[in-house]
């Protein structure tokens, strides 16, 4: 890799957040990037990938012990588990193994960026105060985002590096194999509906159709993450990051149907994880028919996450003014974001 001023360690390099963050860093000047994931990746100019099991402290030490020039850690890794309580141990352990390995080695470490979300505000538990603010009171554990931030706060005491906590809403991106990719859920659901000559129905709870929502574009999120990591006024701060607008599914859903050229029908509550579980062969036939890339149905279908989002029969948004007060002014239109992502999925031959 070239000799640049900054070396970023991107943890969770193959996820929807990590891939966009890496792309953004490589487009800037003076950044080398090292990407960590279980799968690794293909090295290229200014980017090196390392395959590592971050749940294993010995493997983390073995694979990362040569990294003595890291200036910024961007932590966006995530391990899914069946319950909220079970999420804590693996997700806290991975962060601890990264920081405890890298911090003693990299004397020039400047910043650790932690990717969080609205779970900090209890958004996953039910109706929560909106707009949520970074200064809002905490809630009853378990919650791994809170434990991760507490670990960083304690670890940072007396050190020359600082941290930031970035809190996006639902992230919009095109990465395949991500357990939380709503745009891909909608695109595959719409494509299958069209192939079956069915209208497009909103599958969530009836009360979710007219509630206020917001999203966070993965590209915008990358810009905000690097901004917070490289501006001294953002040291040891948390920031809500969203597109800057609000929407309701009852306004957006008809436009999504029109994009896919499908008739619209009234919402019908259904569990996507159940009704889409038998569509693997159908999807493989769609891939053959339209000459799509042969991604496995399992890597494309985050149906459980779709059910989760579409079950929010309460407003889901936060106050993003703190980031603007600190100097981040980027925004993006959410409707345009969805259609751009659908276009990209088509261009990449993931959907017909």
Secondary structure, DSSP 8 states (H G I E B T S, - for coil): ----SEEEEEESTTSHHHHHHHHHHHHSSSEEEEEEESS----BTTEEEEE--TT-HHHHHHHHTT-----EEEE------SSHHHHHHHHHHHHHHHHHHHTTT-TT--EEEEE--GGGGTTTTS---SSB-TT----SS--HHHHHHHHHHHHHTT-S-EEEEEEESEEE---TT-TT-HHHHHHHHHHHHHHTT--B---S-GGGTTSEE-EEEHHHHHHHHHHHHH-GGGTTEEEEE--S--EEHHHHHHHHHHHTT--B-------HHHHTTT-HHHHHHHHHHTT-----HHHH--HHHHHHHHT--S-B-B--HHHHHHT------HHHHHHHHHHHHHHTTS--
